[in-house]
Each structure stands twice: as structure tokens, then as C-alpha cells.
């Protein structure tokens, strides 16, 4: 997955090194900082849209038994996380809460927690 940076914050950090290297003995280092700053300024910008978090808007059952995405509206019921014991093959079922909608990919906020 691609990572995105704040160009202005990166430029500020690089520029912050310049006053430390202003004498002639460090000219090559200062030239390198100048080149890095120029590359940052000229790098193409990514078209990034920040996404809000969605939530499980299910009302009929507990949120571990029913999932309704606030973004796309998909409704899912009766899912479980299944674990199998490697030694004896016993199966264990666990409650499962979605952290991301499996349909639209919206990040799901859990309860009152800000995600």
C-alpha cells in the first residue's frame, strides 16, 4: 500500500538542517540538502482523499451478531471467527467485530472509540 507524506512538513525538516551547515567547509553537504529540497518540491503529488470512519449501524442485534455498514449499507449476519487446534482438530468459535467493511473498505469505528 502506498504511503503519503505531508510535503510542507518534509520541506520544513530539510530546511531546518540548512543553518547548521552554512560555512564553506560543508558546501557539499549544503548542496546535497539543496538538491533534496528541490526534489521534494518537484515530486508529483498524489491524489489522496482522506476517508472518514464509518460505523456499524445495526439495531436489531448486538454488533457482533449483525453488521450494517453506515457507508454502503451492506448487511451481514451470523459470522464467526473459527480457530482449529492443530493438535486435536477441535474447533472454537469466537465473536467477531469488523474493523473494515468487507464490501466498501470503510474503516469502522468501534462503539464510542475514535479510530
N, C-alpha and C positions, 0 to 999 in steps of 0.2 A: 504494500500500500504506500502511496506517495505521502511524503511529509511536506508540510507547508510551514514557511517561516514568515516572520514579520520583517520585511526588508528594512524599514526605518530603524528598527531596534538593532539589526545587524550592522547597518551603516554606522550607527552611533557607537557601537562597541569597537569597530575597527578604527573609527576616527579618534576614539579615546586613547589609542596607543600612540598617536602621532606626536603629542607634546613630549613624550618620553624619549623620542629619537630625533631631535632637531639639530644636533651638531653634525659636522661633516664626516666624522668617523663612522657614523651609522647610515650614510647615504644609501647604501644598497638595501638596507632594511627598510628605510623610509620609502624607497622606490617600490619595494615589494608591497608595503601597506597601501601605497597609492594605486598599484595595479589591482590589488584585491578589492579596494573600494570601487574602482572603475568597473570591475567585473560584476560586483554586486548590483551596481546601478544599471548595468546593461542587461542583466539576466532577464529572460522573459518572465512575465508574471503569469501565474496560474489562475484560471477562472474558478475561484473557490466560493462556494456558498455555505455559510455556516448553518447547520441544521439545529432546529430546536429539539428538545426531547419530547417524546410522546408519553402516553401513559396507557395503562390497561383500564379501559372504561367499562369493564364487565360489571354488571349489577346483580345478576341472577344468582351467581355462586361466588365463593371465595376466589381470589385471584390466582390461586394455584390450581383451581379446577376449571376455570373459564378464562379465556383471553380474548379481548376485543380491542384492536389497535385504534387509538384515537386518530391516527393519521389516515390509514387506508380502509379501516372498518372490517378487516378480516376477523372472523370469529372462529376460535378453536376451543375444543372441549376435550376433557379426559385424556390428558397426556401425562406421561410419567418418564422419569429418567430411570433406566434399567441398568443395574450392575450385576454382572455374573462373577461368582467366586471362581478363580482359576483352579483351585484345588478340588473342590467338590461339585462345582457347577450350580450351586444354589443361586437363585435369582432373588434380588432385592429391588423393590420399587420405592422410589423417592418422589416427594413433591417437587415440582419444577416450576419456576417462575422465569418468564422470558426476560432477558436483558436487552434483546433486539427483536423487532418484529421479523418473523421468518418470511414475510411477504414483501414488505417495502424497505426493510432495513433500518427503520426509525429506532433510535436509542430509546429504551423505555425507562422512565423514572419509576423507582420502586417506592410506593407509599408517599410519604411527605418528604422523602430524601431528595435533595437536588443532585442530579447526576450530570 
